[in-house]
Amino acid sequence: MLRTRVIPCLLLRGQGLYKTVKFKDAKYVGDPINAVRIFNEKEVDELLILDIGATPENASRISNSCVT
Amino acid sequence: MEPTRADIGIFDNVARPMRFYFVHSYYMEPADPAISLATTMYSHPFTSVAGKGNVLAMQFHPEKSHKYGLEIYRNFLEHFTEC
């Protein structure tokens, strides 16, 4: 039986989770750890975490904080 | 996925109905049907888990299969190794 693969995308800037519309007007939506916990309870297949605060000058250090 | 050999122990305590993360749709037909431990339905039933002794082969990715895959790893350690 084929199931739909669900992969939520979490946009991270600093310590917070944000939501954008057409990549603009970022609105704060909450704590990323909490979002991860909720999606984990819903048994999503993968989680895509994007650091929208990273720039070429200031590269993302998201991988260091993911180890939990 | 349906186990054909439920006594093997690798599926103990795995929540039903079991579901796993398949990346491809390839499968192999065992020459010896006794090594087919589980089948999955995808247009027709195919062997998704094969094994003999402490060698197990799975077409899906247990590490991407949430609590179902985690339990498989736990069962493997408890029932198939000296740990």
Backbone of each chain as nested JSON, in Angstrom:
{
  "chains": [
    {"id": "A", "residues": [
      {"number": 1, "name": "MET", "atoms": {"N": [0.857, -1.193, 0.0], "CA": [0.0, 0.0, 0.0], "C": [0.883, 1.229, 0.0]}},
      {"number": 2, "name": "LEU", "atoms": {"N": [0.662, 2.112, -0.941], "CA": [1.518, 3.283, -1.074], "C": [1.017, 4.418, -0.199]}},
      {"number": 3, "name": "ARG", "atoms": {"N": [1.922, 4.993, 0.576], "CA": [1.54, 6.122, 1.406], "C": [2.2, 7.379, 0.864]}},
      {"number": 4, "name": "THR", "atoms": {"N": [1.611, 8.522, 1.171], "CA": [2.204, 9.794, 0.773], "C": [3.339, 10.119, 1.725]}},
      {"number": 5, "name": "ARG", "atoms": {"N": [4.478, 10.525, 1.191], "CA": [5.615, 10.882, 2.013], "C": [5.432, 12.318, 2.483]}},
      {"number": 6, "name": "VAL", "atoms": {"N": [5.512, 12.546, 3.79], "CA": [5.321, 13.891, 4.335], "C": [6.646, 14.414, 4.869]}},
      {"number": 7, "name": "ILE", "atoms": {"N": [7.088, 15.56, 4.361], "CA": [8.369, 16.151, 4.759], "C": [8.159, 17.621, 5.092]}},
      {"number": 8, "name": "PRO", "atoms": {"N": [7.788, 17.952, 6.328], "CA": [7.615, 19.371, 6.685], "C": [8.923, 20.138, 6.585]}},
      {"number": 9, "name": "CYS", "atoms": {"N": [8.83, 21.395, 6.17], "CA": [10.003, 22.27, 6.077], "C": [9.949, 23.295, 7.196]}},
      {"number": 10, "name": "LEU", "atoms": {"N": [10.968, 23.29, 8.035], "CA": [11.025, 24.244, 9.131], "C": [12.054, 25.312, 8.805]}},
      {"number": 11, "name": "LEU", "atoms": {"N": [11.645, 26.548, 8.863], "CA": [12.55, 27.66, 8.547], "C": [13.069, 28.241, 9.848]}},
      {"number": 12, "name": "LEU", "atoms": {"N": [14.365, 28.181, 9.99], "CA": [14.984, 28.6, 11.245], "C": [15.738, 29.9, 11.042]}},
      {"number": 13, "name": "ARG", "atoms": {"N": [15.529, 30.857, 11.929], "CA": [16.376, 32.049, 11.938], "C": [16.714, 32.315, 13.394]}},
      {"number": 14, "name": "GLY", "atoms": {"N": [17.996, 32.19, 13.728], "CA": [18.392, 32.322, 15.126], "C": [17.818, 31.171, 15.913]}},
      {"number": 15, "name": "GLN", "atoms": {"N": [17.102, 31.491, 16.965], "CA": [16.533, 30.455, 17.815], "C": [15.072, 30.191, 17.511]}},
      {"number": 16, "name": "GLY", "atoms": {"N": [14.541, 30.882, 16.513], "CA": [13.105, 30.779, 16.285], "C": [12.716, 30.21, 14.944]}},
      {"number": 17, "name": "LEU", "atoms": {"N": [11.478, 29.72, 14.917], "CA": [10.89, 29.178, 13.711], "C": [10.084, 30.281, 13.037]}},
      {"number": 18, "name": "TYR", "atoms": {"N": [10.209, 30.385, 11.718], "CA": [9.504, 31.441, 11.01], "C": [8.721, 30.887, 9.843]}},
      {"number": 19, "name": "LYS", "atoms": {"N": [7.782, 31.681, 9.381], "CA": [7.019, 31.328, 8.205], "C": [7.069, 32.503, 7.239]}},
      {"number": 20, "name": "THR", "atoms": {"N": [7.328, 32.243, 5.971], "CA": [7.377, 33.32, 4.989], "C": [6.297, 33.119, 3.93]}},
      {"number": 21, "name": "VAL", "atoms": {"N": [5.965, 34.208, 3.271], "CA": [5.07, 34.133, 2.127], "C": [5.86, 34.616, 0.923]}},
      {"number": 22, "name": "LYS", "atoms": {"N": [6.025, 33.712, -0.047], "CA": [6.875, 34.005, -1.215], "C": [8.254, 34.474, -0.762]}},
      {"number": 23, "name": "PHE", "atoms": {"N": [8.787, 33.823, 0.249], "CA": [10.13, 34.064, 0.764], "C": [10.283, 35.419, 1.417]}},
      {"number": 24, "name": "LYS", "atoms": {"N": [9.193, 36.112, 1.706], "CA": [9.26, 37.436, 2.334], "C": [8.38, 37.471, 3.575]}},
      {"number": 25, "name": "ASP", "atoms": {"N": [8.498, 38.575, 4.324], "CA": [7.639, 38.848, 5.485], "C": [7.673, 37.708, 6.495]}},
      {"number": 26, "name": "ALA", "atoms": {"N": [8.851, 37.404, 6.962], "CA": [8.978, 36.293, 7.904], "C": [8.202, 36.587, 9.179]}},
      {"number": 27, "name": "LYS", "atoms": {"N": [7.343, 35.642, 9.551], "CA": [6.558, 35.778, 10.788], "C": [7.018, 34.709, 11.766]}},
      {"number": 28, "name": "TYR", "atoms": {"N": [7.229, 35.128, 12.994], "CA": [7.659, 34.18, 14.016], "C": [6.518, 33.224, 14.346]}},
      {"number": 29, "name": "VAL", "atoms": {"N": [6.789, 31.928, 14.318], "CA": [5.722, 30.966, 14.631], "C": [6.014, 30.105, 15.847]}},
      {"number": 30, "name": "GLY", "atoms": {"N": [7.225, 30.167, 16.376], "CA": [7.394, 29.438, 17.62], "C": [8.748, 28.793, 17.817]}},
      {"number": 31, "name": "ASP", "atoms": {"N": [8.772, 27.902, 18.785], "CA": [9.993, 27.231, 19.195], "C": [10.238, 26.011, 18.304]}},
      {"number": 32, "name": "PRO", "atoms": {"N": [11.409, 25.914, 17.686], "CA": [11.676, 24.797, 16.776], "C": [11.677, 23.438, 17.459]}},
      {"number": 33, "name": "ILE", "atoms": {"N": [12.162, 23.381, 18.715], "CA": [12.182, 22.088, 19.409], "C": [10.766, 21.559, 19.582]}},
      {"number": 34, "name": "ASN", "atoms": {"N": [9.868, 22.47, 19.924], "CA": [8.479, 22.079, 20.1], "C": [7.864, 21.59, 18.789]}},
      {"number": 35, "name": "ALA", "atoms": {"N": [8.189, 22.29, 17.698], "CA": [7.668, 21.888, 16.39], "C": [8.182, 20.505, 16.013]}},
      {"number": 36, "name": "VAL", "atoms": {"N": [9.463, 20.263, 16.289], "CA": [10.05, 18.948, 15.989], "C": [9.341, 17.864, 16.786]}},
      {"number": 37, "name": "ARG", "atoms": {"N": [9.078, 18.161, 18.063], "CA": [8.392, 17.176, 18.909], "C": [7.005, 16.859, 18.371]}},
      {"number": 38, "name": "ILE", "atoms": {"N": [6.277, 17.888, 17.964], "CA": [4.926, 17.696, 17.441], "C": [4.955, 16.876, 16.157]}},
      {"number": 39, "name": "PHE", "atoms": {"N": [5.878, 17.227, 15.243], "CA": [5.944, 16.486, 13.979], "C": [6.396, 15.05, 14.214]}},
      {"number": 40, "name": "ASN", "atoms": {"N": [7.239, 14.849, 15.2], "CA": [7.68, 13.5, 15.517], "C": [6.513, 12.662, 16.03]}},
      {"number": 41, "name": "GLU", "atoms": {"N": [5.663, 13.286, 16.847], "CA": [4.477, 12.581, 17.331], "C": [3.542, 12.206, 16.199]}},
      {"number": 42, "name": "LYS", "atoms": {"N": [3.539, 13.06, 15.164], "CA": [2.694, 12.774, 14.009], "C": [3.361, 11.805, 13.042]}},
      {"number": 43, "name": "GLU", "atoms": {"N": [4.576, 11.361, 13.4], "CA": [5.309, 10.369, 12.601], "C": [5.527, 10.81, 11.156]}},
      {"number": 44, "name": "VAL", "atoms": {"N": [5.995, 12.028, 10.968], "CA": [6.337, 12.463, 9.619], "C": [7.554, 11.67, 9.146]}},
      {"number": 45, "name": "ASP", "atoms": {"N": [7.726, 11.575, 7.836], "CA": [8.771, 10.725, 7.291], "C": [10.138, 11.367, 7.358]}},
      {"number": 46, "name": "GLU", "atoms": {"N": [10.201, 12.668, 7.097], "CA": [11.459, 13.391, 7.213], "C": [11.146, 14.804, 7.683]}},
      {"number": 47, "name": "LEU", "atoms": {"N": [12.174, 15.493, 8.177], "CA": [12.037, 16.904, 8.526], "C": [13.122, 17.668, 7.807]}},
      {"number": 48, "name": "LEU", "atoms": {"N": [12.733, 18.735, 7.147], "CA": [13.708, 19.555, 6.439], "C": [13.887, 20.848, 7.226]}},
      {"number": 49, "name": "ILE", "atoms": {"N": [15.083, 21.063, 7.728], "CA": [15.345, 22.255, 8.534], "C": [16.263, 23.182, 7.759]}},
      {"number": 50, "name": "LEU", "atoms": {"N": [15.758, 24.37, 7.462], "CA": [16.503, 25.331, 6.653], "C": [16.881, 26.539, 7.49]}},
      {"number": 51, "name": "ASP", "atoms": {"N": [18.144, 26.92, 7.44], "CA": [18.588, 28.1, 8.156], "C": [18.424, 29.302, 7.236]}},
      {"number": 52, "name": "ILE", "atoms": {"N": [17.338, 30.059, 7.43], "CA": [17.095, 31.197, 6.547], "C": [17.867, 32.426, 6.987]}},
      {"number": 53, "name": "GLY", "atoms": {"N": [18.634, 32.284, 8.069], "CA": [19.463, 33.392, 8.511], "C": [20.889, 33.287, 8.017]}},
      {"number": 54, "name": "ALA", "atoms": {"N": [21.217, 32.192, 7.352], "CA": [22.593, 31.997, 6.894], "C": [22.882, 32.837, 5.66]}},
      {"number": 55, "name": "THR", "atoms": {"N": [24.117, 33.348, 5.568], "CA": [24.553, 34.121, 4.411], "C": [25.937, 33.619, 3.999]}},
      {"number": 56, "name": "PRO", "atoms": {"N": [26.422, 33.993, 2.827], "CA": [27.788, 33.585, 2.463], "C": [28.827, 34.089, 3.46]}},
      {"number": 57, "name": "GLU", "atoms": {"N": [28.569, 35.294, 4.044], "CA": [29.53, 35.836, 5.004], "C": [29.386, 35.162, 6.363]}},
      {"number": 58, "name": "ASN", "atoms": {"N": [28.166, 34.779, 6.678], "CA": [27.887, 34.208, 7.989], "C": [27.222, 32.856, 7.793]}},
      {"number": 59, "name": "ALA", "atoms": {"N": [28.064, 31.86, 7.56], "CA": [27.538, 30.542, 7.198], "C": [26.773, 29.902, 8.355]}},
      {"number": 60, "name": "SER", "atoms": {"N": [25.902, 28.992, 8.009], "CA": [25.037, 28.382, 9.009], "C": [25.816, 27.475, 9.937]}},
      {"number": 61, "name": "ARG", "atoms": {"N": [25.48, 27.553, 11.229], "CA": [26.084, 26.621, 12.181], "C": [24.999, 25.722, 12.751]}},
      {"number": 62, "name": "ILE", "atoms": {"N": [23.975, 25.512, 11.937], "CA": [22.818, 24.76, 12.398], "C": [23.181, 23.333, 12.781]}},
      {"number": 63, "name": "SER", "atoms": {"N": [24.169, 22.752, 12.068], "CA": [24.488, 21.341, 12.311], "C": [25.001, 21.122, 13.723]}},
      {"number": 64, "name": "ASN", "atoms": {"N": [25.657, 22.123, 14.316], "CA": [26.179, 21.949, 15.676], "C": [25.073, 21.884, 16.704]}},
      {"number": 65, "name": "SER", "atoms": {"N": [23.986, 22.584, 16.446], "CA": [22.921, 22.604, 17.439], "C": [21.9, 21.498, 17.238]}},
      {"number": 66, "name": "CYS", "atoms": {"N": [22.058, 20.702, 16.187], "CA": [21.084, 19.657, 15.911], "C": [21.346, 18.382, 16.699]}},
      {"number": 67, "name": "VAL", "atoms": {"N": [22.535, 18.302, 17.288], "CA": [22.901, 17.065, 17.954], "C": [22.227, 16.974, 19.312]}},
      {"number": 68, "name": "THR", "atoms": {"N": [21.017, 16.454, 19.341], "CA": [20.301, 16.298, 20.616], "C": [19.566, 14.966, 20.612]}}
    ]},
    {"id": "B", "residues": [
      {"number": 1, "name": "MET", "atoms": {"N": [3.237, -4.07, 5.464], "CA": [4.14, -5.207, 5.357], "C": [3.629, -6.354, 6.219]}},
      {"number": 2, "name": "GLU", "atoms": {"N": [3.639, -7.523, 5.682], "CA": [3.141, -8.678, 6.441], "C": [4.26, -9.667, 6.722]}},
      {"number": 3, "name": "PRO", "atoms": {"N": [4.499, -9.973, 7.988], "CA": [5.53, -10.983, 8.276], "C": [5.051, -12.365, 7.866]}},
      {"number": 4, "name": "THR", "atoms": {"N": [5.916, -13.125, 7.209], "CA": [5.568, -14.504, 6.889], "C": [6.105, -15.436, 7.97]}},
      {"number": 5, "name": "ARG", "atoms": {"N": [7.113, -14.919, 8.723], "CA": [7.68, -15.707, 9.809], "C": [7.628, -14.863, 11.07]}},
      {"number": 6, "name": "ALA", "atoms": {"N": [6.512, -14.928, 11.781], "CA": [6.359, -14.077, 12.959], "C": [7.169, -14.58, 14.14]}},
      {"number": 7, "name": "ASP", "atoms": {"N": [7.685, -15.814, 14.069], "CA": [8.404, -16.37, 15.216], "C": [9.868, -15.945, 15.246]}},
      {"number": 8, "name": "ILE", "atoms": {"N": [10.303, -15.228, 14.215], "CA": [11.721, -14.907, 14.102], "C": [12.162, -13.898, 15.147]}},
      {"number": 9, "name": "GLY", "atoms": {"N": [11.238, -13.033, 15.578], "CA": [11.586, -12.107, 16.656], "C": [11.941, -10.715, 16.201]}},
      {"number": 10, "name": "ILE", "atoms": {"N": [12.202, -10.514, 14.916], "CA": [12.617, -9.189, 14.462], "C": [11.455, -8.215, 14.467]}},
      {"number": 11, "name": "PHE", "atoms": {"N": [10.226, -8.723, 14.457], "CA": [9.058, -7.849, 14.43], "C": [8.346, -7.756, 15.779]}},
      {"number": 12, "name": "ASP", "atoms": {"N": [8.962, -8.283, 16.83], "CA": [8.347, -8.214, 18.149], "C": [8.084, -6.773, 18.555]}},
      {"number": 13, "name": "ASN", "atoms": {"N": [6.915, -6.507, 19.087], "CA": [6.58, -5.192, 19.648], "C": [6.54, -4.064, 18.635]}},
      {"number": 14, "name": "VAL", "atoms": {"N": [6.651, -4.393, 17.352], "CA": [6.522, -3.331, 16.353], "C": [5.036, -3.024, 16.191]}},
      {"number": 15, "name": "ALA", "atoms": {"N": [4.701, -1.741, 16.315], "CA": [3.3, -1.328, 16.252], "C": [2.679, -1.773, 14.93]}},
      {"number": 16, "name": "ARG", "atoms": {"N": [1.446, -2.28, 15.029], "CA": [0.72, -2.68, 13.808], "C": [-0.322, -1.62, 13.489]}},
      {"number": 17, "name": "PRO", "atoms": {"N": [-0.596, -1.35, 12.179], "CA": [0.058, -1.99, 11.048], "C": [1.461, -1.445, 10.835]}},
      {"number": 18, "name": "MET", "atoms": {"N": [2.4, -2.313, 10.496], "CA": [3.776, -1.895, 10.317], "C": [3.903, -1.092, 9.038]}},
      {"number": 19, "name": "ARG", "atoms": {"N": [4.746, -0.055, 9.083], "CA": [5.021, 0.695, 7.865], "C": [6.489, 1.114, 7.851]}},
      {"number": 20, "name": "PHE", "atoms": {"N": [7.071, 1.098, 6.675], "CA": [8.493, 1.4, 6.551], "C": [8.765, 2.289, 5.348]}},
      {"number": 21, "name": "TYR", "atoms": {"N": [9.975, 2.887, 5.339], "CA": [10.362, 3.869, 4.329], "C": [11.096, 3.157, 3.211]}},
      {"number": 22, "name": "PHE", "atoms": {"N": [10.426, 3.021, 2.077], "CA": [11.05, 2.427, 0.897], "C": [11.515, 3.544, -0.019]}},
      {"number": 23, "name": "VAL", "atoms": {"N": [12.73, 3.422, -0.552], "CA": [13.233, 4.44, -1.466], "C": [13.052, 3.992, -2.909]}},
      {"number": 24, "name": "HIS", "atoms": {"N": [13.248, 2.705, -3.143], "CA": [13.138, 2.19, -4.51], "C": [12.083, 1.106, -4.558]}},
      {"number": 25, "name": "SER", "atoms": {"N": [11.817, 0.625, -5.748], "CA": [10.818, -0.438, -5.888], "C": [11.422, -1.718, -6.451]}},
      {"number": 26, "name": "TYR", "atoms": {"N": [12.695, -1.92, -6.176], "CA": [13.32, -3.182, -6.587], "C": [13.064, -4.256, -5.542]}},
      {"number": 27, "name": "TYR", "atoms": {"N": [13.028, -5.493, -5.986], "CA": [12.932, -6.589, -5.036], "C": [13.62, -7.802, -5.623]}},
      {"number": 28, "name": "MET", "atoms": {"N": [13.942, -8.743, -4.769], "CA": [14.564, -9.985, -5.23], "C": [13.669, -11.152, -4.829]}},
      {"number": 29, "name": "GLU", "atoms": {"N": [13.616, -12.145, -5.69], "CA": [12.848, -13.341, -5.365], "C": [13.793, -14.391, -4.808]}},
      {"number": 30, "name": "PRO", "atoms": {"N": [13.616, -14.769, -3.537], "CA": [14.529, -15.75, -2.961], "C": [14.414, -17.091, -3.676]}},
      {"number": 31, "name": "ALA", "atoms": {"N": [15.559, -17.708, -3.946], "CA": [15.551, -19.048, -4.543], "C": [14.952, -20.045, -3.554]}},
      {"number": 32, "name": "ASP", "atoms": {"N": [15.226, -19.797, -2.273], "CA": [14.667, -20.628, -1.215], "C": [13.574, -19.849, -0.493]}},
      {"number": 33, "name": "PRO", "atoms": {"N": [12.309, -20.217, -0.642], "CA": [11.222, -19.45, -0.039], "C": [11.297, -19.378, 1.485]}},
      {"number": 34, "name": "ALA", "atoms": {"N": [12.057, -20.275, 2.092], "CA": [12.147, -20.28, 3.557], "C": [12.846, -19.04, 4.101]}},
      {"number": 35, "name": "ILE", "atoms": {"N": [13.634, -18.358, 3.288], "CA": [14.352, -17.181, 3.801], "C": [13.533, -15.9, 3.659]}},
      {"number": 36, "name": "SER", "atoms": {"N": [12.331, -15.997, 3.093], "CA": [11.48, -14.803, 2.995], "C": [10.783, -14.597, 4.339]}},
      {"number": 37, "name": "LEU", "atoms": {"N": [11.123, -13.507, 5.044], "CA": [10.591, -13.305, 6.389], "C": [9.386, -12.358, 6.417]}},
      {"number": 38, "name": "ALA", "atoms": {"N": [9.242, -11.566, 5.37], "CA": [8.101, -10.646, 5.323], "C": [7.842, -10.244, 3.893]}},
      {"number": 39, "name": "THR", "atoms": {"N": [6.554, -10.001, 3.609], "CA": [6.211, -9.51, 2.269], "C": [5.504, -8.173, 2.386]}},
      {"number": 40, "name": "THR", "atoms": {"N": [5.598, -7.391, 1.325], "CA": [4.921, -6.096, 1.253], "C": [4.112, -6.059, -0.025]}},
      {"number": 41, "name": "MET", "atoms": {"N": [2.994, -5.41, 0.045], "CA": [2.101, -5.338, -1.109], "C": [2.387, -4.074, -1.912]}},
      {"number": 42, "name": "TYR", "atoms": {"N": [2.806, -4.24, -3.175], "CA": [2.947, -3.094, -4.076], "C": [2.661, -3.603, -5.466]}},
      {"number": 43, "name": "SER", "atoms": {"N": [1.427, -3.564, -5.849], "CA": [0.83, -4.188, -7.031], "C": [0.776, -5.703, -6.88]}},
      {"number": 44, "name": "HIS", "atoms": {"N": [1.768, -6.273, -6.266], "CA": [1.711, -7.693, -5.881], "C": [2.637, -7.881, -4.69]}},
      {"number": 45, "name": "PRO", "atoms": {"N": [2.413, -8.937, -3.935], "CA": [3.276, -9.127, -2.773], "C": [4.694, -9.483, -3.199]}},
      {"number": 46, "name": "PHE", "atoms": {"N": [5.67, -8.839, -2.568], "CA": [7.064, -9.162, -2.842], "C": [7.799, -9.312, -1.521]}},
      {"number": 47, "name": "THR", "atoms": {"N": [8.889, -10.028, -1.543], "CA": [9.688, -10.215, -0.324], "C": [10.384, -8.912, 0.034]}},
      {"number": 48, "name": "SER", "atoms": {"N": [10.063, -8.369, 1.209], "CA": [10.698, -7.125, 1.635], "C": [11.747, -7.362, 2.715]}},
      {"number": 49, "name": "VAL", "atoms": {"N": [11.626, -8.497, 3.412], "CA": [12.654, -8.866, 4.385], "C": [13.045, -10.314, 4.144]}},
      {"number": 50, "name": "ALA", "atoms": {"N": [14.338, -10.554, 3.967], "CA": [14.837, -11.919, 3.815], "C": [15.898, -12.139, 4.882]}},
      {"number": 51, "name": "GLY", "atoms": {"N": [16.066, -13.38, 5.29], "CA": [17.086, -13.611, 6.304], "C": [17.298, -15.07, 6.607]}},
      {"number": 52, "name": "LYS", "atoms": {"N": [18.481, -15.303, 7.163], "CA": [18.827, -16.655, 7.61], "C": [19.851, -16.507, 8.711]}},
      {"number": 53, "name": "GLY", "atoms": {"N": [19.577, -17.165, 9.843], "CA": [20.478, -17.025, 10.978], "C": [20.474, -15.589, 11.457]}},
      {"number": 54, "name": "ASN", "atoms": {"N": [21.657, -14.99, 11.61], "CA": [21.691, -13.6, 12.062], "C": [22.019, -12.638, 10.935]}},
      {"number": 55, "name": "VAL", "atoms": {"N": [21.714, -13.056, 9.72], "CA": [21.866, -12.165, 8.575], "C": [20.478, -11.797, 8.076]}},
      {"number": 56, "name": "LEU", "atoms": {"N": [20.156, -10.506, 8.12], "CA": [18.853, -10.033, 7.665], "C": [19.036, -9.02, 6.553]}},
      {"number": 57, "name": "ALA", "atoms": {"N": [18.146, -9.098, 5.574], "CA": [18.206, -8.149, 4.462], "C": [16.843, -7.483, 4.332]}},
      {"number": 58, "name": "MET", "atoms": {"N": [16.842, -6.151, 4.285], "CA": [15.582, -5.411, 4.183], "C": [15.63, -4.441, 3.02]}},
      {"number": 59, "name": "GLN", "atoms": {"N": [14.589, -4.446, 2.208], "CA": [14.554, -3.538, 1.077], "C": [14.294, -2.097, 1.517]}},
      {"number": 60, "name": "PHE", "atoms": {"N": [13.659, -1.922, 2.676], "CA": [13.356, -0.583, 3.143], "C": [14.494, -0.071, 4.028]}},
      {"number": 61, "name": "HIS", "atoms": {"N": [14.371, 1.177, 4.48], "CA": [15.365, 1.796, 5.36], "C": [14.82, 1.873, 6.772]}},
      {"number": 62, "name": "PRO", "atoms": {"N": [15.27, 0.973, 7.687], "CA": [14.757, 1.047, 9.055], "C": [15.119, 2.369, 9.73]}},
      {"number": 63, "name": "GLU", "atoms": {"N": [16.281, 2.938, 9.345], "CA": [16.716, 4.175, 10.012], "C": [15.857, 5.363, 9.61]}},
      {"number": 64, "name": "LYS", "atoms": {"N": [15.041, 5.191, 8.584], "CA": [14.135, 6.252, 8.177], "C": [12.687, 5.859, 8.452]}},
      {"number": 65, "name": "SER", "atoms": {"N": [12.512, 4.856, 9.292], "CA": [11.159, 4.341, 9.501], "C": [10.648, 4.551, 10.908]}},
      {"number": 66, "name": "HIS", "atoms": {"N": [11.034, 5.698, 11.483], "CA": [10.41, 6.129, 12.731], "C": [10.469, 5.051, 13.814]}},
      {"number": 67, "name": "LYS", "atoms": {"N": [9.41, 4.917, 14.58], "CA": [9.444, 3.994, 15.703], "C": [9.425, 2.54, 15.239]}},
      {"number": 68, "name": "TYR", "atoms": {"N": [8.956, 2.304, 14.018], "CA": [8.904, 0.931, 13.499], "C": [10.32, 0.431, 13.233]}},
      {"number": 69, "name": "GLY", "atoms": {"N": [11.123, 1.282, 12.609], "CA": [12.511, 0.916, 12.331], "C": [13.34, 0.825, 13.597]}},
      {"number": 70, "name": "LEU", "atoms": {"N": [13.067, 1.73, 14.531], "CA": [13.806, 1.727, 15.808], "C": [13.604, 0.413, 16.544]}},
      {"number": 71, "name": "GLU", "atoms": {"N": [12.373, -0.063, 16.523], "CA": [12.059, -1.336, 17.196], "C": [12.76, -2.5, 16.495]}},
      {"number": 72, "name": "ILE", "atoms": {"N": [12.879, -2.436, 15.185], "CA": [13.602, -3.461, 14.424], "C": [15.057, -3.524, 14.889]}},
      {"number": 73, "name": "TYR", "atoms": {"N": [15.675, -2.361, 15.055], "CA": [17.064, -2.343, 15.518], "C": [17.168, -2.919, 16.925]}},
      {"number": 74, "name": "ARG", "atoms": {"N": [16.215, -2.548, 17.786], "CA": [16.193, -3.043, 19.153], "C": [16.064, -4.564, 19.145]}},
      {"number": 75, "name": "ASN", "atoms": {"N": [15.146, -5.071, 18.35], "CA": [14.936, -6.522, 18.26], "C": [16.161, -7.232, 17.717]}},
      {"number": 76, "name": "PHE", "atoms": {"N": [16.821, -6.604, 16.746], "CA": [18.014, -7.223, 16.172], "C": [19.082, -7.403, 17.247]}},
      {"number": 77, "name": "LEU", "atoms": {"N": [19.292, -6.337, 18.052], "CA": [20.282, -6.423, 19.12], "C": [19.902, -7.482, 20.144]}},
      {"number": 78, "name": "GLU", "atoms": {"N": [18.614, -7.529, 20.479], "CA": [18.207, -8.444, 21.556], "C": [18.127, -9.883, 21.127]}},
      {"number": 79, "name": "HIS", "atoms": {"N": [17.707, -10.143, 19.884], "CA": [17.448, -11.524, 19.462], "C": [18.484, -12.102, 18.518]}},
      {"number": 80, "name": "PHE", "atoms": {"N": [19.309, -11.237, 17.909], "CA": [20.196, -11.757, 16.888], "C": [21.677, -11.58, 17.202]}},
      {"number": 81, "name": "THR", "atoms": {"N": [21.973, -10.948, 18.339], "CA": [23.378, -10.747, 18.666], "C": [23.65, -11.232, 20.08]}},
      {"number": 82, "name": "GLU", "atoms": {"N": [24.905, -11.18, 20.447], "CA": [25.293, -11.611, 21.776], "C": [25.165, -10.494, 22.796]}},
      {"number": 83, "name": "CYS", "atoms": {"N": [24.707, -9.319, 22.361], "CA": [24.639, -8.17, 23.257], "C": [23.654, -8.387, 24.405]}}
    ]}
  ]
}
